[in-house]
Amino acid sequence: MSHPYVKFENTPLWNVISKGIDDLVENNDIEETTKREYIVVFLDNKVLYWRKFLFTRL
């Protein structure tokens, strides 16, 4: 099924975050109750915000 974030799939950041979520789920560290794409986009946005914030302060 399509979602509004298809154009962001398979970007390096998307892939790293999705793999990290895979690892956490596989290790039973988290239980995924929200669709993966929404979790990845949420975390992508957090990473991008903090990267921008930190690099504009240097």
PyMOL Python script that loads the backbone (N, CA, C, O; Angstrom):
from pymol import cmd

cmd.read_pdbstr("""\
ATOM      1  N   MET A   1       0.842  -1.186   0.000  1.00  0.00           N
ATOM      2  CA  MET A   1       0.000   0.000   0.000  1.00  0.00           C
ATOM      3  C   MET A   1       0.886   1.247   0.000  1.00  0.00           C
ATOM      4  O   MET A   1       1.931   1.280   0.650  1.00  0.00           O
ATOM      5  N   SER A   2       0.462   2.246  -0.721  1.00  0.00           N
ATOM      6  CA  SER A   2       1.223   3.478  -0.845  1.00  0.00           C
ATOM      7  C   SER A   2       1.056   4.355   0.397  1.00  0.00           C
ATOM      8  O   SER A   2       0.066   4.264   1.124  1.00  0.00           O
ATOM      9  N   HIS A   3       2.039   5.190   0.608  1.00  0.00           N
ATOM     10  CA  HIS A   3       1.994   6.147   1.712  1.00  0.00           C
ATOM     11  C   HIS A   3       2.614   7.451   1.212  1.00  0.00           C
ATOM     12  O   HIS A   3       3.248   7.466   0.157  1.00  0.00           O
ATOM     13  N   PRO A   4       2.441   8.535   1.951  1.00  0.00           N
ATOM     14  CA  PRO A   4       2.905   9.837   1.458  1.00  0.00           C
ATOM     15  C   PRO A   4       4.426  10.012   1.444  1.00  0.00           C
ATOM     16  O   PRO A   4       4.913  11.056   1.009  1.00  0.00           O
ATOM     17  N   TYR A   5       5.172   9.033   1.902  1.00  0.00           N
ATOM     18  CA  TYR A   5       6.616   9.189   2.018  1.00  0.00           C
ATOM     19  C   TYR A   5       7.394   8.297   1.050  1.00  0.00           C
ATOM     20  O   TYR A   5       8.591   8.079   1.238  1.00  0.00           O
ATOM     21  N   VAL A   6       6.731   7.785   0.029  1.00  0.00           N
ATOM     22  CA  VAL A   6       7.366   6.863  -0.915  1.00  0.00           C
ATOM     23  C   VAL A   6       8.632   7.461  -1.517  1.00  0.00           C
ATOM     24  O   VAL A   6       9.614   6.746  -1.716  1.00  0.00           O
ATOM     25  N   LYS A   7       8.626   8.746  -1.807  1.00  0.00           N
ATOM     26  CA  LYS A   7       9.791   9.369  -2.451  1.00  0.00           C
ATOM     27  C   LYS A   7      11.030   9.373  -1.552  1.00  0.00           C
ATOM     28  O   LYS A   7      12.143   9.561  -2.043  1.00  0.00           O
ATOM     29  N   PHE A   8      10.854   9.172  -0.269  1.00  0.00           N
ATOM     30  CA  PHE A   8      11.983   9.159   0.661  1.00  0.00           C
ATOM     31  C   PHE A   8      12.531   7.760   0.917  1.00  0.00           C
ATOM     32  O   PHE A   8      13.618   7.610   1.475  1.00  0.00           O
ATOM     33  N   GLU A   9      11.783   6.738   0.512  1.00  0.00           N
ATOM     34  CA  GLU A   9      12.240   5.374   0.716  1.00  0.00           C
ATOM     35  C   GLU A   9      13.542   5.142  -0.034  1.00  0.00           C
ATOM     36  O   GLU A   9      13.778   5.720  -1.096  1.00  0.00           O
ATOM     37  N   ASN A  10      14.359   4.308   0.522  1.00  0.00           N
ATOM     38  CA  ASN A  10      15.647   3.926  -0.065  1.00  0.00           C
ATOM     39  C   ASN A  10      16.670   5.049  -0.125  1.00  0.00           C
ATOM     40  O   ASN A  10      17.642   4.958  -0.875  1.00  0.00           O
ATOM     41  N   THR A  11      16.466   6.106   0.653  1.00  0.00           N
ATOM     42  CA  THR A  11      17.533   7.083   0.831  1.00  0.00           C
ATOM     43  C   THR A  11      18.469   6.521   1.903  1.00  0.00           C
ATOM     44  O   THR A  11      18.049   5.678   2.695  1.00  0.00           O
ATOM     45  N   PRO A  12      19.704   6.961   1.946  1.00  0.00           N
ATOM     46  CA  PRO A  12      20.626   6.419   2.956  1.00  0.00           C
ATOM     47  C   PRO A  12      20.103   6.571   4.391  1.00  0.00           C
ATOM     48  O   PRO A  12      20.193   5.630   5.181  1.00  0.00           O
ATOM     49  N   LEU A  13      19.562   7.736   4.733  1.00  0.00           N
ATOM     50  CA  LEU A  13      19.060   7.936   6.088  1.00  0.00           C
ATOM     51  C   LEU A  13      17.872   7.026   6.371  1.00  0.00           C
ATOM     52  O   LEU A  13      17.792   6.437   7.449  1.00  0.00           O
ATOM     53  N   TRP A  14      16.958   6.904   5.430  1.00  0.00           N
ATOM     54  CA  TRP A  14      15.803   6.013   5.583  1.00  0.00           C
ATOM     55  C   TRP A  14      16.280   4.586   5.857  1.00  0.00           C
ATOM     56  O   TRP A  14      15.794   3.924   6.774  1.00  0.00           O
ATOM     57  N   ASN A  15      17.230   4.126   5.057  1.00  0.00           N
ATOM     58  CA  ASN A  15      17.705   2.749   5.179  1.00  0.00           C
ATOM     59  C   ASN A  15      18.377   2.480   6.520  1.00  0.00           C
ATOM     60  O   ASN A  15      18.172   1.424   7.119  1.00  0.00           O
ATOM     61  N   VAL A  16      19.176   3.429   6.991  1.00  0.00           N
ATOM     62  CA  VAL A  16      19.849   3.257   8.277  1.00  0.00           C
ATOM     63  C   VAL A  16      18.839   3.199   9.413  1.00  0.00           C
ATOM     64  O   VAL A  16      18.928   2.335  10.285  1.00  0.00           O
ATOM     65  N   ILE A  17      17.883   4.112   9.403  1.00  0.00           N
ATOM     66  CA  ILE A  17      16.881   4.143  10.474  1.00  0.00           C
ATOM     67  C   ILE A  17      15.998   2.904  10.428  1.00  0.00           C
ATOM     68  O   ILE A  17      15.702   2.319  11.469  1.00  0.00           O
ATOM     69  N   SER A  18      15.579   2.500   9.246  1.00  0.00           N
ATOM     70  CA  SER A  18      14.736   1.310   9.124  1.00  0.00           C
ATOM     71  C   SER A  18      15.483   0.062   9.600  1.00  0.00           C
ATOM     72  O   SER A  18      14.900  -0.791  10.269  1.00  0.00           O
ATOM     73  N   LYS A  19      16.767  -0.046   9.260  1.00  0.00           N
ATOM     74  CA  LYS A  19      17.573  -1.183   9.724  1.00  0.00           C
ATOM     75  C   LYS A  19      17.715  -1.163  11.234  1.00  0.00           C
ATOM     76  O   LYS A  19      17.668  -2.212  11.877  1.00  0.00           O
ATOM     77  N   GLY A  20      17.888   0.017  11.802  1.00  0.00           N
ATOM     78  CA  GLY A  20      17.961   0.132  13.259  1.00  0.00           C
ATOM     79  C   GLY A  20      16.676  -0.323  13.922  1.00  0.00           C
ATOM     80  O   GLY A  20      16.711  -0.995  14.953  1.00  0.00           O
ATOM     81  N   ILE A  21      15.546   0.035  13.341  1.00  0.00           N
ATOM     82  CA  ILE A  21      14.260  -0.412  13.869  1.00  0.00           C
ATOM     83  C   ILE A  21      14.145  -1.926  13.746  1.00  0.00           C
ATOM     84  O   ILE A  21      13.672  -2.589  14.668  1.00  0.00           O
ATOM     85  N   ASP A  22      14.578  -2.481  12.602  1.00  0.00           N
ATOM     86  CA  ASP A  22      14.592  -3.944  12.433  1.00  0.00           C
ATOM     87  C   ASP A  22      15.365  -4.610  13.565  1.00  0.00           C
ATOM     88  O   ASP A  22      14.896  -5.580  14.160  1.00  0.00           O
ATOM     89  N   ASP A  23      16.538  -4.090  13.854  1.00  0.00           N
ATOM     90  CA  ASP A  23      17.376  -4.665  14.907  1.00  0.00           C
ATOM     91  C   ASP A  23      16.690  -4.605  16.263  1.00  0.00           C
ATOM     92  O   ASP A  23      16.707  -5.582  17.012  1.00  0.00           O
ATOM     93  N   LEU A  24      16.088  -3.467  16.584  1.00  0.00           N
ATOM     94  CA  LEU A  24      15.403  -3.324  17.868  1.00  0.00           C
ATOM     95  C   LEU A  24      14.214  -4.274  17.987  1.00  0.00           C
ATOM     96  O   LEU A  24      13.994  -4.867  19.043  1.00  0.00           O
ATOM     97  N   VAL A  25      13.456  -4.417  16.916  1.00  0.00           N
ATOM     98  CA  VAL A  25      12.302  -5.327  16.923  1.00  0.00           C
ATOM     99  C   VAL A  25      12.778  -6.773  17.056  1.00  0.00           C
ATOM    100  O   VAL A  25      12.230  -7.548  17.840  1.00  0.00           O
ATOM    101  N   GLU A  26      13.800  -7.124  16.282  1.00  0.00           N
ATOM    102  CA  GLU A  26      14.325  -8.493  16.306  1.00  0.00           C
ATOM    103  C   GLU A  26      14.857  -8.874  17.686  1.00  0.00           C
ATOM    104  O   GLU A  26      14.721 -10.020  18.114  1.00  0.00           O
ATOM    105  N   ASN A  27      15.462  -7.911  18.377  1.00  0.00           N
ATOM    106  CA  ASN A  27      15.995  -8.158  19.723  1.00  0.00           C
ATOM    107  C   ASN A  27      14.941  -8.036  20.816  1.00  0.00           C
ATOM    108  O   ASN A  27      15.248  -8.154  22.002  1.00  0.00           O
ATOM    109  N   ASN A  28      13.699  -7.799  20.408  1.00  0.00           N
ATOM    110  CA  ASN A  28      12.591  -7.595  21.356  1.00  0.00           C
ATOM    111  C   ASN A  28      12.826  -6.406  22.277  1.00  0.00           C
ATOM    112  O   ASN A  28      12.366  -6.394  23.418  1.00  0.00           O
ATOM    113  N   ASP A  29      13.544  -5.408  21.774  1.00  0.00           N
ATOM    114  CA  ASP A  29      13.753  -4.183  22.531  1.00  0.00           C
ATOM    115  C   ASP A  29      12.562  -3.241  22.403  1.00  0.00           C
ATOM    116  O   ASP A  29      12.254  -2.488  23.326  1.00  0.00           O
ATOM    117  N   ILE A  30      11.893  -3.288  21.252  1.00  0.00           N
ATOM    118  CA  ILE A  30      10.679  -2.502  21.042  1.00  0.00           C
ATOM    119  C   ILE A  30       9.643  -3.364  20.340  1.00  0.00           C
ATOM    120  O   ILE A  30       9.972  -4.362  19.699  1.00  0.00           O
ATOM    121  N   GLU A  31       8.393  -2.963  20.471  1.00  0.00           N
ATOM    122  CA  GLU A  31       7.294  -3.583  19.737  1.00  0.00           C
ATOM    123  C   GLU A  31       6.754  -2.538  18.781  1.00  0.00           C
ATOM    124  O   GLU A  31       6.358  -1.447  19.193  1.00  0.00           O
ATOM    125  N   GLU A  32       6.741  -2.873  17.524  1.00  0.00           N
ATOM    126  CA  GLU A  32       6.320  -1.931  16.488  1.00  0.00           C
ATOM    127  C   GLU A  32       4.797  -1.949  16.373  1.00  0.00           C
ATOM    128  O   GLU A  32       4.216  -2.925  15.899  1.00  0.00           O
ATOM    129  N   THR A  33       4.159  -0.870  16.805  1.00  0.00           N
ATOM    130  CA  THR A  33       2.697  -0.798  16.750  1.00  0.00           C
ATOM    131  C   THR A  33       2.196   0.268  15.775  1.00  0.00           C
ATOM    132  O   THR A  33       0.994   0.388  15.536  1.00  0.00           O
ATOM    133  N   THR A  34       3.117   1.029  15.225  1.00  0.00           N
ATOM    134  CA  THR A  34       2.800   2.047  14.228  1.00  0.00           C
ATOM    135  C   THR A  34       3.434   1.619  12.919  1.00  0.00           C
ATOM    136  O   THR A  34       4.469   0.953  12.923  1.00  0.00           O
ATOM    137  N   LYS A  35       2.832   1.989  11.800  1.00  0.00           N
ATOM    138  CA  LYS A  35       3.394   1.622  10.503  1.00  0.00           C
ATOM    139  C   LYS A  35       4.830   2.110  10.402  1.00  0.00           C
ATOM    140  O   LYS A  35       5.158   3.227  10.801  1.00  0.00           O
ATOM    141  N   ARG A  36       5.672   1.247   9.861  1.00  0.00           N
ATOM    142  CA  ARG A  36       7.112   1.515   9.780  1.00  0.00           C
ATOM    143  C   ARG A  36       7.413   2.860   9.143  1.00  0.00           C
ATOM    144  O   ARG A  36       8.249   3.609   9.650  1.00  0.00           O
ATOM    145  N   GLU A  37       6.744   3.181   8.036  1.00  0.00           N
ATOM    146  CA  GLU A  37       7.086   4.419   7.338  1.00  0.00           C
ATOM    147  C   GLU A  37       6.874   5.659   8.202  1.00  0.00           C
ATOM    148  O   GLU A  37       7.606   6.638   8.058  1.00  0.00           O
ATOM    149  N   TYR A  38       5.890   5.636   9.092  1.00  0.00           N
ATOM    150  CA  TYR A  38       5.646   6.782   9.960  1.00  0.00           C
ATOM    151  C   TYR A  38       6.709   6.886  11.057  1.00  0.00           C
ATOM    152  O   TYR A  38       7.088   7.987  11.454  1.00  0.00           O
ATOM    153  N   ILE A  39       7.180   5.752  11.537  1.00  0.00           N
ATOM    154  CA  ILE A  39       8.262   5.756  12.523  1.00  0.00           C
ATOM    155  C   ILE A  39       9.538   6.297  11.887  1.00  0.00           C
ATOM    156  O   ILE A  39      10.217   7.147  12.464  1.00  0.00           O
ATOM    157  N   VAL A  40       9.859   5.797  10.690  1.00  0.00           N
ATOM    158  CA  VAL A  40      11.082   6.223  10.007  1.00  0.00           C
ATOM    159  C   VAL A  40      11.046   7.713   9.715  1.00  0.00           C
ATOM    160  O   VAL A  40      12.034   8.408   9.951  1.00  0.00           O
ATOM    161  N   VAL A  41       9.934   8.218   9.210  1.00  0.00           N
ATOM    162  CA  VAL A  41       9.835   9.652   8.903  1.00  0.00           C
ATOM    163  C   VAL A  41       9.958  10.486  10.171  1.00  0.00           C
ATOM    164  O   VAL A  41      10.612  11.530  10.159  1.00  0.00           O
ATOM    165  N   PHE A  42       9.349  10.050  11.249  1.00  0.00           N
ATOM    166  CA  PHE A  42       9.459  10.772  12.510  1.00  0.00           C
ATOM    167  C   PHE A  42      10.923  10.875  12.940  1.00  0.00           C
ATOM    168  O   PHE A  42      11.401  11.954  13.290  1.00  0.00           O
ATOM    169  N   LEU A  43      11.626   9.743  12.911  1.00  0.00           N
ATOM    170  CA  LEU A  43      13.028   9.744  13.322  1.00  0.00           C
ATOM    171  C   LEU A  43      13.913  10.491  12.327  1.00  0.00           C
ATOM    172  O   LEU A  43      14.847  11.184  12.730  1.00  0.00           O
ATOM    173  N   ASP A  44      13.631  10.359  11.041  1.00  0.00           N
ATOM    174  CA  ASP A  44      14.359  11.138  10.026  1.00  0.00           C
ATOM    175  C   ASP A  44      14.275  12.626  10.336  1.00  0.00           C
ATOM    176  O   ASP A  44      15.284  13.331  10.324  1.00  0.00           O
ATOM    177  N   ASN A  45      13.075  13.091  10.610  1.00  0.00           N
ATOM    178  CA  ASN A  45      12.874  14.512  10.893  1.00  0.00           C
ATOM    179  C   ASN A  45      13.642  14.954  12.127  1.00  0.00           C
ATOM    180  O   ASN A  45      14.203  16.049  12.154  1.00  0.00           O
ATOM    181  N   LYS A  46      13.669  14.107  13.148  1.00  0.00           N
ATOM    182  CA  LYS A  46      14.431  14.435  14.360  1.00  0.00           C
ATOM    183  C   LYS A  46      15.922  14.541  14.056  1.00  0.00           C
ATOM    184  O   LYS A  46      16.584  15.483  14.491  1.00  0.00           O
ATOM    185  N   VAL A  47      16.443  13.576  13.312  1.00  0.00           N
ATOM    186  CA  VAL A  47      17.864  13.583  12.961  1.00  0.00           C
ATOM    187  C   VAL A  47      18.197  14.819  12.129  1.00  0.00           C
ATOM    188  O   VAL A  47      19.176  15.510  12.408  1.00  0.00           O
ATOM    189  N   LEU A  48      17.398  15.093  11.124  1.00  0.00           N
ATOM    190  CA  LEU A  48      17.665  16.244  10.251  1.00  0.00           C
ATOM    191  C   LEU A  48      17.573  17.561  11.010  1.00  0.00           C
ATOM    192  O   LEU A  48      18.372  18.467  10.776  1.00  0.00           O
ATOM    193  N   TYR A  49      16.609  17.676  11.914  1.00  0.00           N
ATOM    194  CA  TYR A  49      16.480  18.893  12.716  1.00  0.00           C
ATOM    195  C   TYR A  49      17.732  19.102  13.568  1.00  0.00           C
ATOM    196  O   TYR A  49      18.312  20.187  13.574  1.00  0.00           O
ATOM    197  N   TRP A  50      18.140  18.062  14.280  1.00  0.00           N
ATOM    198  CA  TRP A  50      19.285  18.206  15.175  1.00  0.00           C
ATOM    199  C   TRP A  50      20.577  18.390  14.419  1.00  0.00           C
ATOM    200  O   TRP A  50      21.470  19.098  14.884  1.00  0.00           O
ATOM    201  N   ARG A  51      20.695  17.762  13.253  1.00  0.00           N
ATOM    202  CA  ARG A  51      21.891  17.972  12.435  1.00  0.00           C
ATOM    203  C   ARG A  51      21.971  19.431  11.996  1.00  0.00           C
ATOM    204  O   ARG A  51      23.028  20.056  12.079  1.00  0.00           O
ATOM    205  N   LYS A  52      20.855  19.963  11.534  1.00  0.00           N
ATOM    206  CA  LYS A  52      20.820  21.364  11.115  1.00  0.00           C
ATOM    207  C   LYS A  52      21.092  22.283  12.308  1.00  0.00           C
ATOM    208  O   LYS A  52      21.867  23.233  12.195  1.00  0.00           O
ATOM    209  N   PHE A  53      20.467  22.007  13.433  1.00  0.00           N
ATOM    210  CA  PHE A  53      20.637  22.820  14.635  1.00  0.00           C
ATOM    211  C   PHE A  53      22.091  22.825  15.089  1.00  0.00           C
ATOM    212  O   PHE A  53      22.654  23.882  15.371  1.00  0.00           O
ATOM    213  N   LEU A  54      22.692  21.656  15.160  1.00  0.00           N
ATOM    214  CA  LEU A  54      24.057  21.561  15.650  1.00  0.00           C
ATOM    215  C   LEU A  54      25.067  22.207  14.700  1.00  0.00           C
ATOM    216  O   LEU A  54      25.986  22.895  15.146  1.00  0.00           O
ATOM    217  N   PHE A  55      24.904  21.992  13.409  1.00  0.00           N
ATOM    218  CA  PHE A  55      25.875  22.531  12.454  1.00  0.00           C
ATOM    219  C   PHE A  55      25.729  24.027  12.234  1.00  0.00           C
ATOM    220  O   PHE A  55      26.675  24.672  11.783  1.00  0.00           O
ATOM    221  N   THR A  56      24.585  24.589  12.537  1.00  0.00           N
ATOM    222  CA  THR A  56      24.465  26.046  12.428  1.00  0.00           C
ATOM    223  C   THR A  56      25.041  26.738  13.660  1.00  0.00           C
ATOM    224  O   THR A  56      25.227  27.955  13.662  1.00  0.00           O
ATOM    225  N   ARG A  57      25.318  25.969  14.696  1.00  0.00           N
ATOM    226  CA  ARG A  57      25.885  26.531  15.936  1.00  0.00           C
ATOM    227  C   ARG A  57      27.397  26.490  15.941  1.00  0.00           C
ATOM    228  O   ARG A  57      28.019  27.109  16.803  1.00  0.00           O
ATOM    229  N   LEU A  58      28.010  25.778  15.005  1.00  0.00           N
ATOM    230  CA  LEU A  58      29.472  25.651  14.995  1.00  0.00           C
ATOM    231  C   LEU A  58      30.143  26.836  14.355  1.00  0.00           C
ATOM    232  O   LEU A  58      31.371  26.879  14.270  1.00  0.00           O
TER     233      LEU A  58
END
""", "prot")
cmd.dss("prot")
cmd.show_as("cartoon", "prot")
cmd.util.cbc("prot")
cmd.orient("prot")
